[in-house]
Amino acid sequence: SLCAWGRVAFAQKLVKMSAMYWLFRIFLPICVVLLVSGAVGLIPQYVMPASFIRLCCSSAMTESMFLVLTWVILLDKEEKAFVTQKIQKVLRRKA
């Protein structure tokens, strides 16, 4: 949106981040995750009749694909370490 591009221009001026960096390292990977997750979520629509089960299946497939693609495509090494640390902390509390 126009607001997002305004923020990119502001970031370029404030911290010298290039718009191309934002486009290729942030925007396009997010678009890939969005499109693939959405496409996977459409599969049940074509192979199952309309029902609550189809809704649950579509939601589960979309969310699963979103999580996997976010881990693989969007998160860098430090972010993955942070998430892993937080999950381990929660699991230790439950045990």
NUVEX-796798 format. One line per 5 residues: number of its first residue (from 1); for each residue x, y, z of C-alpha. Coordinates in steps of 0.25 Angstrom, whole numbers. Layout:
BEGIN
NUM> X,Y,Z | ...
***
This chain:
BEGIN
1> 0,0,0 | 4,14,-1 | 6,15,14 | 16,4,13 | 24,10,2
6> 24,23,11 | 30,15,22 | 41,10,13 | 44,24,8 | 45,28,22
11> 54,16,26 | 63,19,14 | 65,34,19 | 66,31,33 | 75,18,34
16> 80,18,19 | 72,5,16 | 70,3,1 | 56,1,-5 | 62,-11,-13
21> 66,-18,0 | 52,-16,6 | 46,-21,-7 | 55,-34,-9 | 58,-37,6
26> 44,-34,12 | 33,-32,2 | 35,-43,-8 | 37,-54,2 | 25,-50,10
31> 17,-50,-4 | 22,-64,-6 | 18,-69,7 | 4,-63,5 | 2,-68,-8
36> 7,-82,-6 | -1,-83,7 | -13,-78,1 | -12,-88,-11 | -10,-100,-1
41> -23,-95,6 | -31,-96,-6 | -28,-110,-9 | -39,-116,0 | -49,-107,-7
46> -47,-115,-20 | -46,-129,-14 | -57,-128,-2 | -71,-125,-1 | -75,-112,7
51> -75,-116,21 | -69,-112,35 | -58,-123,32 | -54,-116,20 | -53,-103,27
56> -44,-109,38 | -36,-117,28 | -34,-104,20 | -30,-96,32 | -20,-106,37
61> -14,-108,24 | -12,-93,22 | -7,-91,36 | 3,-102,35 | 8,-97,21
66> 9,-83,27 | 17,-88,39 | 27,-96,31 | 29,-86,20 | 31,-75,30
71> 42,-83,37 | 49,-87,24 | 47,-74,16 | 45,-62,26 | 53,-64,38
76> 68,-63,39 | 77,-70,48 | 76,-61,60 | 61,-61,59 | 60,-76,58
81> 69,-77,71 | 60,-67,78 | 47,-75,75 | 54,-88,78 | 58,-83,92
86> 44,-78,95 | 38,-91,91 | 48,-99,100 | 45,-89,111 | 30,-92,111
91> 33,-107,109 | 42,-107,122 | 31,-100,130 | 21,-110,126 | 30,-122,130
***
